[in-house]
Amino acid sequence: MLTARMALVSTVRQLVLPRSLAVVGASPRNPAAVETVVRSGMRAWGVNPNHEEVAGLPCYPSVAALPEVPEAAMLMVNHERVEEALEEAAAVGVRAFVVPGVGAEAGAAAKPTTERLAARARELGATLLGPNCMGVVVPNGPAAWNGRPPETTAPGHVAVLCQSGSIADAFLSLGGRIGLRCVISSGAEAVTDAADFLAFFAADEETRAIGLFLETVRRPAAFVRALAACAEAGKPVACLKVGRSEAAARAALTHTGALVGSEQAFSAVLRRYTAIEVSDFHELVETLEILGRQRWPTGSRIGAISESGGECALLADQAEAAGVPFHPLPSELAGRLTDAFPNFLEPGNPLDAWGIADESDVYPRSLELMAESRAFDILLGQADLSQFRDSSNDGWCELTLRTLGRLATENGVFCAMTTVHEADPPRRFQELARELDVPLLRGPRDSLRALAHVALRRPWRAPTTDDAASDLSDLLTPGSLPEHESALVLERFGVEFAARRRATGPDEAARAAEELGSPVVVKRDGPAHKTRDDGVVTNVSSPTEAAEAARRLGGRVLVAKQVTSGLEVLCGMTRDPDFGPVLVVGAGGGAVEKLARVAATVPPLDVDGALELVAEAGVSEAADAVARTLVALGRIALTHSEIESIDVNPLIVGANGAIAVDALVVVAEPVKD
């Protein structure tokens, strides 16, 4: 596996960081791509029999006529010529191709042409970027891009992959906000896809953080392996996935199956490997600007200074919503602030410093006192910093920014400047922020969400799990198992159930009630969800009542010890067609019907990881017992792939632990030839 991964990384490197490039079809009709190659300074040649040079790039009549075999070829020809161009380059040994075309301009020919290109590239063992992509740019490095990246694009350690060419272009046009290792527009991903590039980023020493803009995941298993490699390498991944509609129609045999669709399954995978999930482009940019700095937040204790009470309230609201609330200032710090500036009558956090004293004094000194208190992991300077604002405010704003840069170095606190505006600050402020390595964030909501994403991100910890399997061959028959057999499956993996007896009629039900002791419940013996059709009789207090309940329900029944009331929790597993088993925990019983608060992840899972999930779902009672139930479900899912879905609902939890009182296991039907 390691050898295969190293081989993959090596071949993708030729695509992202080629040492030399042939631009096949270099032409004065499309000079932008050629100019980008020339500007990059890489060893490159054009291939065009009709020109000796294009935009400063020397041209040769064929790939075979080049002075050396290029490591990669950019095929700037139309869809009618692209297959021939690939063959010509392959004939001399090229095995990395960038194919910008074969998109809408090819019309109906796009799909069959792409399929033939992909098949041939695989035969050759080649990597292929695209078709229908913009290409790849490495700031201050090689570039094979179908356009002119702005000169403001800055080098750094954030690698970005976009399946959308226009979004990739938007990253290059951020004015240097994010220091970029590379930007890749992967297009149709006919051969080399997001999983391949993600694996490359995990191994690339100059990549510290990764941004993804995805429309689809073509090879889910490979994507998950690459995501795991990034987690193991300690490289944060921030992901925005669009078009997240339901991918698979599910029969709602279990509550879990109804709760977990393709969107939730993908989110669970991201969560499992400590990736950051964002909801829109602005949030992604703010997150990557933070990750693009040399320092990252190491905690979530946050303090801020602003220039109005309204902006302080806005910051506070957004911080609370993001999960990093502002806490009151320590009394000693509040006293020091009042001593320094008596007009601070009741200094708060965020700190409104407007009008307290001269801005050039109060903002820098207040920030210094806050940093010296060691009460904060994150310090923010909030200002109406817009290129359209009256420039008379530039002086104190610049001093605030410089103070933040100095405090980050001297005190080790993470410092950032935020602005209430989405508009860009003046250009010189952007350049100064980059020089000082201080993020200059836009908009309180996205800024606070981004800070929370990074500050609250859990470090990767590989789970310690026991994958020993129990033999279930005597229980697993295709379809929905009756409750008794479902419980037996779970009991073999350590899940505790209420004592129960099967009864074929009223007399056996009465004897079962007598053995178990009152009160009991009497249920129709079959798959779960019996409460939907009045298939359960509760609070049965005597054998006579048990017999009557069995008579009323008809047929075979299950008599079970009634568990004293407690918090009802759902623990479940469903198998996503793309990403495999997904584990869920949340409010159980009838609450789950209302899509109550649930948390999801994917196995393998150990108790520590399960406890984090249980806490996120808001379950505090008997958390350890609930966590162990989730661990058991994960073990079942990984060792018995024929099981499609499991519900333990409800799991009654209280001071004495957790006892399951209902369960449903669904086994896949055998695949027909």
C-alpha positions in Angstrom: 0.0 0.0 0.0 2.8 2.4 0.9 4.7 1.7 -2.3 1.5 2.3 -4.3 0.9 5.6 -2.6 4.5 6.7 -3.2 4.1 5.8 -6.9 0.9 7.8 -7.1 2.4 10.8 -5.4 5.4 10.7 -7.9 3.1 10.6 -11.0 0.9 13.4 -9.7 4.0 15.5 -9.0 4.8 15.5 -12.7 1.4 17.0 -13.2 1.5 19.6 -10.5 5.3 20.4 -10.4 6.6 19.5 -13.9 10.3 20.2 -14.4 9.5 20.9 -18.1 6.5 21.5 -20.2 5.4 21.3 -23.9 2.5 23.5 -24.9 1.1 21.6 -27.8 -0.9 23.9 -30.0 0.7 27.1 -28.7 -0.8 29.9 -30.8 -1.1 33.6 -31.1 -4.9 33.1 -31.1 -4.7 32.0 -27.4 -1.7 33.9 -26.0 -2.7 34.0 -22.3 -1.8 30.4 -21.5 1.6 30.8 -23.3 2.4 34.0 -21.5 1.6 32.3 -18.2 4.1 29.5 -19.0 6.7 32.0 -20.1 6.2 34.2 -17.0 6.6 31.1 -14.7 10.2 30.8 -15.9 10.0 27.0 -16.2 11.7 25.1 -19.0 9.1 25.0 -21.7 8.6 24.8 -25.5 5.7 25.3 -27.8 4.6 22.8 -30.5 3.3 24.5 -33.6 4.7 23.8 -37.1 3.5 27.2 -38.3 5.4 29.4 -35.8 9.0 29.7 -34.5 7.8 31.4 -31.4 4.6 32.5 -29.7 4.6 35.2 -26.9 8.3 34.6 -26.3 8.0 30.8 -26.2 10.2 29.0 -28.8 8.2 26.6 -31.0 9.0 23.3 -32.7 7.1 21.5 -35.4 6.4 18.4 -33.3 6.9 17.0 -29.8 9.5 14.6 -31.2 11.5 17.6 -32.4 11.8 19.2 -28.9 15.4 19.4 -27.5 14.4 17.0 -24.7 11.4 15.0 -23.6 9.2 17.2 -21.5 7.9 15.9 -18.2 4.3 17.1 -19.0 2.3 18.3 -22.0 -0.4 20.9 -22.1 -2.7 20.0 -25.0 -4.0 23.4 -26.3 -5.8 21.9 -29.3 -9.4 21.4 -30.1 -11.3 18.2 -29.4 -10.8 16.9 -32.9 -7.0 17.0 -32.5 -6.6 16.2 -28.8 -6.4 12.4 -29.1 -3.8 12.7 -31.8 -1.8 15.2 -29.7 -1.8 12.9 -26.7 -0.5 10.0 -28.9 2.3 12.1 -30.3 3.4 13.2 -26.8 3.0 9.7 -25.4 5.2 8.3 -28.2 8.2 10.2 -27.0 7.6 9.2 -23.3 5.3 12.0 -21.9 3.1 10.6 -19.1 1.5 13.7 -17.6 -1.1 15.7 -19.6 -3.1 18.9 -19.0 -6.2 19.0 -21.1 -8.1 22.3 -20.8 -10.5 21.7 -23.6 -13.1 19.0 -24.5 -15.8 20.9 -22.6 -18.9 22.7 -23.9 -17.2 23.7 -27.1 -17.0 20.1 -28.1 -20.8 19.6 -27.9 -22.0 16.1 -28.3 -18.4 14.9 -29.0 -17.3 15.8 -25.5 -18.4 12.7 -23.7 -17.0 10.0 -26.1 -13.8 12.0 -26.6 -13.3 12.2 -22.9 -13.9 8.5 -22.5 -11.4 7.6 -25.2 -8.8 10.0 -23.7 -9.3 8.4 -20.2 -9.0 4.9 -21.5 -5.8 5.6 -23.4 -4.3 7.5 -20.5 -4.9 4.5 -18.2 -3.4 2.2 -20.7 -0.3 4.4 -20.7 -0.2 4.6 -16.9 -0.4 8.4 -17.3 -1.9 11.2 -15.2 -4.3 13.6 -16.8 -5.6 16.9 -15.5 -9.1 17.6 -16.9 -10.5 17.6 -19.5 -12.5 20.8 -19.3 -10.3 22.5 -16.7 -8.2 25.6 -16.2 -5.0 23.7 -15.3 -2.6 24.2 -12.4 -0.7 27.2 -11.0 2.2 27.1 -8.5 2.9 30.7 -7.5 6.6 31.4 -8.1 6.8 28.0 -9.8 5.5 26.1 -12.8 2.2 26.9 -14.4 0.0 25.3 -17.0 -3.0 27.5 -16.8 -5.5 28.4 -19.5 -5.4 32.1 -18.7 -3.4 34.8 -16.9 -3.2 34.5 -13.1 -3.0 37.9 -11.4 0.5 39.0 -10.4 -0.9 39.5 -6.9 -1.3 35.8 -6.4 1.0 35.0 -3.5 3.1 31.9 -2.7 2.6 30.0 0.5 1.6 26.7 2.0 -2.1 26.3 1.2 -2.9 23.8 -1.6 -6.3 24.4 -3.2 -8.2 21.9 -5.4 -11.3 23.1 -7.2 -13.5 21.0 -9.5 -14.9 24.4 -10.8 -12.6 26.4 -13.0 -14.2 29.7 -12.1 -13.8 29.0 -8.4 -10.2 28.1 -8.9 -9.8 31.4 -10.8 -11.4 33.2 -7.9 -8.8 31.9 -5.5 -6.0 33.3 -7.8 -7.8 36.6 -7.7 -7.9 37.1 -3.9 -5.1 39.7 -4.1 -2.6 37.6 -2.2 -4.8 37.1 0.9 -3.9 33.4 1.0 -0.4 32.2 0.5 -0.9 29.4 -2.0 1.2 26.3 -2.6 -0.8 25.6 -5.7 -4.2 26.0 -7.2 -5.5 23.1 -9.3 -8.6 23.2 -11.5 -9.4 19.5 -12.0 -12.4 19.8 -14.3 -14.0 16.5 -15.4 -11.4 14.4 -13.6 -11.5 11.7 -16.2 -8.3 10.0 -14.9 -6.7 11.9 -12.1 -9.2 13.0 -9.5 -9.6 14.8 -6.2 -8.5 11.7 -4.2 -5.3 11.6 -6.1 -4.5 15.2 -5.6 -5.4 15.0 -1.9 -3.0 12.1 -1.5 -0.3 14.2 -3.2 -1.0 17.1 -0.8 -0.7 14.8 2.2 2.8 13.8 1.1 4.0 17.2 -0.2 6.4 18.7 2.4 5.6 22.3 1.3 1.8 21.9 1.8 0.6 22.6 5.4 -3.1 23.1 4.8 -5.6 22.2 2.1 -8.7 23.8 0.6 -11.3 21.8 -1.4 -14.2 23.0 -3.6 -16.0 19.8 -4.6 -19.1 19.1 -6.7 -18.7 15.3 -6.5 -16.5 12.6 -5.1 -15.8 10.1 -7.9 -14.0 7.4 -5.8 -15.2 7.6 -2.3 -13.0 4.9 -0.8 -9.8 6.5 -2.3 -11.0 9.9 -1.1 -11.4 8.6 2.4 -7.9 7.1 2.4 -6.4 10.3 1.2 -8.4 12.3 3.8 -7.0 9.9 6.4 -3.4 10.5 5.1 -3.9 14.3 5.5 -5.1 13.7 9.1 -2.2 11.5 9.9 0.2 14.1 8.4 -1.4 16.8 10.6 -2.6 18.9 7.6 -6.0 20.6 8.1 -8.5 20.2 5.2 -11.2 22.8 4.7 -13.9 21.6 2.4 -16.8 23.2 0.6 -19.1 20.7 -1.2 -21.9 22.0 -3.4 -24.8 20.3 -5.0 -25.3 18.1 -2.0 -28.6 16.6 -2.9 -29.7 13.1 -1.8 -27.7 10.6 -3.8 -29.6 7.5 -2.9 -33.2 6.7 -2.4 -33.6 4.8 0.9 -36.5 2.8 2.2 -36.9 4.2 5.7 -36.8 0.7 7.4 -34.8 2.3 10.2 -34.8 5.7 11.8 -31.1 5.9 11.1 -31.6 5.3 7.4 -34.2 8.1 7.3 -31.9 10.5 9.2 -28.7 9.9 7.3 -28.5 10.7 3.6 -25.6 11.3 1.3 -25.0 14.8 2.7 -24.9 13.6 6.3 -22.7 10.7 5.3 -20.1 13.0 3.6 -20.2 15.3 6.7 -19.6 12.3 8.9 -16.5 11.3 6.9 -15.1 14.8 7.1 -15.7 14.9 10.8 -14.1 11.5 11.4 -10.8 12.7 9.8 -10.9 16.2 11.5 -11.6 18.0 8.2 -13.3 21.4 8.4 -16.6 21.6 6.7 -17.7 25.1 5.5 -21.0 26.2 4.0 -20.0 28.9 1.5 -17.1 30.4 -0.4 -16.6 33.3 1.9 -16.3 31.0 4.9 -13.8 28.9 3.0 -11.7 31.9 2.1 -11.6 33.2 5.7 -10.7 29.8 7.0 -7.9 29.3 4.5 -6.6 32.8 5.2 -6.1 31.8 8.9 -4.6 28.4 7.9 -2.3 30.3 5.4 -0.5 32.1 8.3 2.5 30.6 10.1 0.7 30.7 13.4 -2.7 29.1 14.1 -5.0 29.5 17.2 -4.1 27.0 19.9 -7.2 27.6 22.0 -10.6 29.2 21.9 -10.4 31.9 24.6 -11.2 35.0 22.6 -10.8 38.7 23.3 -11.5 41.7 21.0 -11.4 45.4 20.9 -13.7 47.4 18.6 -14.8 50.9 17.8 -18.5 50.9 18.7 -20.9 49.1 21.1 -22.9 47.9 18.1 -19.9 46.3 16.5 -19.1 44.7 19.9 -22.6 43.2 20.1 -22.3 42.0 16.5 -19.0 40.3 17.2 -20.4 38.7 20.4 -23.5 37.4 18.7 -21.5 35.8 15.9 -18.9 34.4 18.3 -21.6 32.7 20.4 -23.3 31.3 17.3 -19.9 29.9 16.1 -19.2 28.2 19.4 -16.4 30.5 20.7 -18.2 32.9 23.0 -16.6 35.9 24.5 -16.2 35.6 28.3 -16.1 38.6 30.7 -12.7 40.2 31.3 -10.8 39.0 34.3 -11.3 41.5 37.1 -7.6 42.2 37.4 -7.4 43.0 33.6 -10.5 45.2 33.9 -8.8 47.1 36.7 -5.6 47.6 34.8 -7.6 48.9 31.8 -9.5 51.4 34.0 -6.3 52.5 35.7 -4.7 53.2 32.3 -7.8 54.8 30.8 -10.3 56.1 33.5 -13.0 56.6 31.0 -13.3 52.8 30.8 -16.1 52.6 33.5 -17.1 49.0 33.0 -14.8 47.5 30.4 -16.2 44.5 28.7 -15.3 41.8 26.2 -15.4 42.7 23.3 -14.0 46.0 24.5 -15.6 49.2 23.1 -12.7 51.7 23.1 -14.2 54.4 20.9 -14.0 57.9 22.5 -12.2 56.6 25.6 -9.0 58.3 24.7 -6.9 59.1 21.7 -7.3 56.2 19.3 -3.6 55.9 18.7 -3.1 55.4 22.5 -6.1 53.4 23.6 -6.2 50.7 21.0 -2.6 49.7 21.1 -2.3 49.9 24.9 -5.5 48.1 25.5 -4.4 45.2 23.3 -1.1 45.1 25.1 -2.8 44.8 28.5 -5.1 42.1 27.1 -2.1 40.1 25.8 -0.1 40.6 29.0 -3.0 39.1 31.0 -2.5 35.7 29.4 -6.3 35.3 29.5 -6.7 34.9 25.7 -5.7 32.5 23.0 -7.1 34.8 20.3 -7.0 38.6 20.1 -9.0 40.5 17.5 -8.8 44.1 16.4 -12.2 45.1 14.9 -12.4 48.2 12.7 -14.4 49.7 9.9 -11.5 49.0 7.6 -12.6 49.7 4.0 -10.8 51.2 1.0 -13.8 53.6 0.8 -13.6 55.0 4.4 -12.3 58.4 5.3 -8.5 58.0 5.3 -8.2 60.1 8.5 -8.7 56.8 10.4 -5.9 55.0 8.6 -3.3 56.1 11.2 -4.8 54.4 14.3 -6.0 51.4 12.3 -2.4 50.8 11.0 -1.0 51.2 14.5 -3.6 48.6 15.7 -2.6 46.2 13.0 1.1 46.7 13.8 0.4 46.1 17.5 -1.3 42.9 16.7 1.6 41.7 14.7 4.0 42.5 17.5 1.9 40.9 20.2 1.6 37.7 18.2 5.4 37.5 18.1 6.1 38.6 21.7 3.2 36.9 23.6 2.4 33.9 21.4 -1.2 34.9 21.2 -3.0 34.4 17.9 -3.9 37.8 16.5 -6.1 38.9 13.7 -7.8 42.0 12.5 -11.5 41.8 11.5 -13.6 44.3 9.6 -17.3 44.7 9.6 -17.2 45.1 5.9 -17.0 42.5 3.1 -15.3 45.1 0.9 -11.5 44.9 0.7 -9.4 47.1 3.0 -7.0 49.6 1.4 -4.3 47.7 -0.6 -1.5 48.8 1.7 -3.3 47.3 4.7 -3.5 44.0 2.9 0.2 44.1 2.1 1.1 45.1 5.7 -1.1 42.3 7.1 0.7 39.8 5.0 4.1 41.2 6.0 3.1 40.9 9.7 1.6 37.5 9.2 -1.7 38.7 10.6 -5.0 37.6 9.0 -7.1 40.5 7.8 -10.6 38.9 7.9 -13.8 40.2 6.3 -17.2 40.1 7.9 -17.9 39.2 11.5 -20.0 36.1 10.8 -17.5 34.4 8.4 -14.5 35.6 10.4 -15.8 34.1 13.7 -16.9 30.9 12.0 -13.4 30.5 10.5 -11.7 31.2 13.8 -13.9 28.7 15.5 -13.2 26.1 12.8 -9.5 26.3 13.4 -9.5 26.9 17.1 -11.9 24.0 17.9 -10.4 21.6 15.4 -9.5 18.4 17.2 -6.1 16.9 16.7 -6.1 13.6 14.8 -6.0 10.6 17.0 -6.1 7.1 15.5 -8.7 5.0 17.3 -7.7 1.9 19.3 -10.3 -0.6 18.4 -11.1 -4.3 18.8 -12.3 -5.6 15.5 -12.9 -9.2 16.7 -16.0 -10.6 15.0 -18.7 -12.7 16.6 -20.3 -15.4 14.5 -23.8 -14.3 13.5 -24.4 -16.9 10.8 -27.3 -18.4 12.7 -29.1 -15.1 13.0 -28.5 -13.1 9.8 -31.2 -13.8 7.2 -32.0 -11.3 4.4 -34.5 -8.6 5.3 -35.6 -7.0 8.5 -34.9 -9.2 11.5 -37.5 -9.6 14.2 -36.8 -7.7 17.4 -35.7 -10.8 19.3 -33.1 -11.8 16.7 -32.0 -8.1 16.3 -31.4 -8.0 20.0 -29.4 -11.3 19.9 -27.1 -9.8 17.3 -26.4 -6.8 19.4 -26.0 -8.8 22.7 -23.2 -10.8 21.1 -21.3 -7.5 20.8 -22.0 -6.4 24.3 -25.1 -4.3 24.1 -27.4 -4.9 27.1 -31.1 -5.5 26.5 -34.1 -5.8 28.8 -34.8 -9.4 29.7 -37.4 -10.9 27.4 -39.3 -14.1 26.5 -41.0 -15.2 23.3 -44.6 -16.4 23.7 -46.7 -18.2 21.1 -50.0 -17.3 22.8 -51.7 -15.9 25.9 -50.8 -18.8 28.3 -47.0 -18.5 27.4 -47.3 -14.7 27.7 -48.7 -15.1 31.3 -45.9 -17.5 32.3 -43.3 -15.1 30.8 -44.7 -12.2 32.8 -44.6 -14.2 35.9 -41.0 -15.2 35.3 -39.9 -11.7 34.5 -41.8 -9.9 37.2 -44.1 -7.0 36.7 -44.3 -4.6 35.1 -43.7 -5.9 31.6 -44.4 -4.8 28.0 -46.0 -7.1 25.5 -45.1 -6.5 21.8 -46.1 -8.1 18.5 -43.2 -10.3 17.6 -41.7 -8.8 14.4 -39.5 -6.0 13.1 -39.4 -2.7 15.0 -41.5 0.5 14.7 -44.4 -1.4 16.3 -45.5 1.7 18.1 -46.6 3.1 14.8 -49.4 0.5 14.5 -50.3 -0.1 18.1 -48.2 -3.2 18.3 -47.0 -2.5 21.9 -48.9 -2.7 25.3 -47.0 -1.1 28.2 -47.5 -1.1 32.0 -48.7 -4.7 32.1 -48.8 -5.4 35.8 -49.9 -9.1 36.1 -49.8 -12.4 34.2 -53.5 -12.1 33.5 -53.0 -8.7 31.9 -50.1 -10.1 29.9 -52.4 -12.9 28.6 -55.0 -10.4 27.6 -52.5 -8.2 25.8 -51.2 -11.2 23.9 -54.8 -12.2 23.0 -55.5 -8.6 21.7 -52.2 -8.4 19.7 -52.7 -11.9 18.1 -50.1 -14.3 17.0 -46.6 -14.6 18.5 -45.6 -11.9 21.0 -42.5 -10.8 22.9 -42.8 -10.2 26.6 -40.1 -8.0 28.0 -39.2 -6.5 31.4 -40.4 -2.9 31.4 -37.4 -0.5 32.1 -37.9 2.3 34.5 -38.2 5.6 32.6 -35.1 7.5 31.7 -33.6 9.5 28.9 -34.4 7.9 25.5 -31.4 7.8 23.1 -31.1 6.5 19.5 -27.9 4.7 18.5 -27.8 3.7 14.9 -25.8 2.6 11.9 -26.7 2.8 8.2 -24.5 1.9 5.3 -24.1 4.7 2.8 -23.7 3.4 -0.8 -20.6 5.6 -1.3 -19.0 6.1 2.1 -19.9 2.9 3.9 -21.2 2.6 7.5 -22.3 5.8 9.3 -22.9 5.9 13.1 -25.5 8.1 14.6 -26.5 9.1 18.2 -29.2 11.5 19.3 -32.5 11.9 21.0 -34.4 8.7 20.8 -38.0 7.4 21.1 -40.6 9.6 19.4 -38.2 12.6 19.3 -36.3 11.0 16.4 -39.3 11.3 14.2 -38.9 15.1 14.4 -35.3 14.9 13.2 -34.1 15.9 16.7 -30.4 16.7 17.4 -28.1 14.0 16.2 -24.4 13.6 15.6 -22.8 11.3 13.1 -19.4 9.8 12.3 -17.9 6.8 10.6 -16.1 3.8 12.1 -13.7 2.6 13.3 -14.5 4.2 16.6 -13.2 3.8 20.1 -14.7 4.8 23.4 -12.9 8.2 23.5 -14.1 9.1 20.1 -17.6 7.9 20.8 -17.7 10.0 24.0 -17.0 13.1 21.9 -19.9 12.2 19.6 -22.2 11.6 22.5 -21.4 15.0 24.0 -22.0 16.7 20.6 -25.4 15.1 20.5 -26.2 16.6 23.9 -26.4 13.3 25.8 -24.9 13.6 29.3 -26.5 10.8 31.2 -24.7 7.5 31.2 -22.4 8.8 28.4 -20.0 6.0 28.8 -22.6 3.3 28.3 -24.0 5.1 25.3 -20.5 5.4 23.9 -19.9 1.7 24.3 -23.1 1.0 22.4 -21.8 3.1 19.5 -18.5 1.3 19.6 -20.3 -2.0 19.3 -22.3 -0.8 16.3 -19.1 0.2 14.6 -17.6 -3.2 15.2 -20.7 -4.9 13.8 -20.6 -2.7 10.8 -16.9 -3.4 10.0 -17.0 -7.1 10.6 -20.4 -7.9 9.0 -20.8 -6.0 5.7 -24.0 -7.8 4.9 -25.8 -5.7 7.6 -27.2 -2.6 6.0 -28.7 -0.8 8.9 -29.2 -1.0 12.7 -31.4 0.9 15.1 -31.2 0.7 18.9 -34.1 2.9 19.7 -34.7 3.7 22.4 -31.7 3.0 24.6 -32.9 4.0 28.0 -30.1 5.7 29.9 -30.0 6.7 33.6 -27.8 6.7 36.6 -27.3 2.9 36.4 -26.3 2.7 32.8 -28.1 2.1 29.5 -30.5 -0.7 28.6 -31.8 -1.2 25.0 -35.6 -1.9 24.8 -36.0 -2.1 21.1 -33.8 -2.9 18.1 -34.0 -3.5 14.4 -31.2 -5.0 12.2 -31.7 -5.0 8.5 -29.7 -7.5 6.4 -29.0 -7.0 2.7 -30.7 -9.2 0.2 -28.3 -11.4 -1.7 -27.1 -9.9 -5.0 -28.7 -11.6 -8.0 -26.5 -12.5 -11.0 
